[in-house]
Amino acid sequence: MTYTIKGKTADWELVIGLEVHCQIISQSKVFSPSSAEFGAEQNTHVSFVDAAFPGMLPVVNEKCIEQCVKTGLGLNAVINKYSRFDRKNYFYADLPQGYQISQLYHPIVGEGYIEVTTDDGTRKIGVERLHLEQDAGKSIHDMSPHSSFIDLNRCGVGLMEIVSKPDMHSPAEAGEYLRQLRAIVRALGTCDGNMDEGSMRCDVNVSVRKVGETALRNRVEVKNVNSVRFVMQAIEIEANRQIDVYESGGMIDQETRLFDSVNLETRLMRSKENANDYRYFPDPDLLPVILTDEYIENIRRNLPELPEAKKKRYIETLGLTPYDASVLTVDTETSHYFETAIRGRDAKKVANWIMGDLFGYLNKANLTIAESPISAENLGALVGFISDGTISGKIAKEVFELMIETGKAPDVIIEEKGLKQVSDTGAIEALIADILAQNPDKVAEIKAGKEKLKGWFVGQIMKASQGKVNPALANQLLDKKLAE
């Protein structure tokens, strides 16, 4: 089903491309030995190269090259054995050099794709290129009503700019593309994907055209959107704005806009520059990067299992649904937790506990799965105790809460609280006989054909035993007693 927006005069379709900036995980910056660590005191991770002191020359960080190649392989992309750096010239206060070192003409990674699945099916979204560049610093405008301040800690940190083709046609597709890209770089260990910290930032290119048109109309770039939800909102809001302009007889200029997530609107930032506005030319201080087949293949051989392959394995070998598999492969921490918890356990039952009770608690407590007070081993053990009949599902909920509160293992809690299921048939039969004797009228109704009352009796058995009776065994012995 094609995603369209119904206007006043026509039906419209979206054409979307994303430019995603991913900060490279590396101990030092891309062209200087300064630390690339996030969160340090302002201007403490700045070298003479970062501050653009005269005569200071850049030196390429080989780790950043490796991380780009690794990411390119994860994107099913062509790795270019020859790449070159260019200077992108523009003035901004947090860019001391007056230019950004980037790659325009010869990027390190060429065309690839990311596979995304939405309600409309599975599609390959094309990746046009990945190029390596340096990040700018940070301008701070809220420390004084009269002055702006500059923090150069981020200046020179390695960035991978991953540019998609204009292959997406709905907010949902763009959102899923971004989620998959984030999952890939996290699995590879090339970027942490933390959009709230700015280490992954997205520029959204949006245009609209009438259904049936083939030519592309002018696009608008919505700059620096910092969450998947905001990306999807920005696309929808900007698309509707463009449709309103066209249907009012106006034209869309190629421009850059900002997304206001509070007022849910896009606002003009500047007219869109073209490549010639930046006066690109080859950087004279840096030699081209030449890669060998052996270098590329060595990185390929050491790639970890990627989210899409892991998702397929979960579906085919563990019997999970595509939705469950997608959720559990969203990042490395989640999949590691799941795979630790399922050792010797029922994978589907473990998945249900993780995605239900555990995620529910973590979301409420604003914790990541890495910060969970319940270890993967203990959650797996809890599921095991349900499966072998040691405790009921209802008792397991109580044990789960106590595991959060105390941090204790489930077997310790079960023993301390006396929560083991009663599986002694003699004791259960005596309990059933007592309940039946107290309710002869309901017994008569069951024998007259009112089978639904069996559920009421099971409820009474569970209540009388404080939930400790094995429900399956209770049903079996109840049937046996009623048949006498």
MODA-V638121 format. One line per field, one symbol per residue. ss: DSSP state (~ for helix, > for strand, _ for the rest). psi: psi as a letter, one per 20 degrees, with the letter a starting at -180 (. if undefined). burial: I if it has 9 or more other C-alpha atoms within 8 Angstrom, else O. Layout:
ss = ???
psi = ???
burial = ???
//
This chain:
ss = ____>>____>>>>>>>>>>>>>____>______>__________________________~~~~~~~~~~~~~____>__>>__>>>>_________>>>>______>__>>>>>>>__>>>>>>>>>>>>>>___>>>________>>>______>>>>>>>___>__~~~~~~~~~~~~~~~~~~______~~~__>>>>>>>>>>>_________>>>>>>__~~~~~~~~~~~~~~~~~~~~_______>>>>>>____>>>>>>>___~~~~__>>______>>__~~~~~~~~~_____~~~~~~~~~~~~___~~~~~~~___~~~~~~~~~~_____~~~~~~~~~~~~~~~~~~~___~~~____~~~~~~~~~~~~_____~~~~~~~~~~~~~~___~~~~~~~~____>__~~~~~~~~~~~~~~_~~~~~~~~_____~~~~~~~~~~~~____>_~~~~~~~~~~~~__
psi = pppqpoahirpqqqppqpopooppoqhrrhjrjqqjqqjrqpkilprhghjlqpipqqppohhhgghggggghhjkrpppiprqqqpooqpqhjnhhjqppaoghnrhpbqbqppqpahjapqppppgrpqprqrrappoijiqiiqqqpojhipipppoooprrmiqjqhgggghghgggghghghikiqijnhhijioqppppprqqqphqhqprpqppoqlpkqgghghghggghghggggggijjaqpqorprqpoigimrqqpgrqpqrhihilqqpoiipqqppqqhggghhgghjqrpqgghgggghghhikqqhgghggijhrhgghggghghiojroggggggggiegghgggghilqrhhjpiorhghgghghhhghjjgrrhghhggggghhgghjqqhhgggghiljqqojohghghhgghgghhimhghggggiijmhhihhgggghghghjkjipogghggghggghhi.
burial = OOOIOOIOOOIIIIIIIIIIIIIIIOOIIIIIOIIIOOOOOOOOIIIOIIIIOOOOOIOIIOOIIIIIIIIIIIIIIIIIIIIIIIIIIOOOOIIIOIIIIIIIOIIIIIIIIIIIIIOOOOOOIIIIIIIIIIIIIIIIIOOOOOOIOIIIIIIIIIIIIIIIIIIIIIIOIIIIIIIIIIIIIIIIOIIIIOIOOOIIIIIIIIIIIIIOOOOOOOIIIIIOIIOIOIIIIIIIIIIIOIIIIIIOOOOIOIIIIIIIOOOIIIOOOOOOOOOOOIIIOOIOOIOOOOIOOOOIOOIIOOOOOIIOOIIIIIIOOIIIOOOIIIOIIIIIOIIOIIOIIIOOIIIIOIIIIIIOIIIIOIIOOOIOIOOIOIOIOIIIIIIIIIOOIIIIOOIIOOIIOIIIOOIOOIOOIIIOOOIIIOOOOOOIIOIIIOIIOOOOOOIOIIIOOOOOIOOOIIOIIIOOOOIIIIIOIIIOIIOOIOOO
//
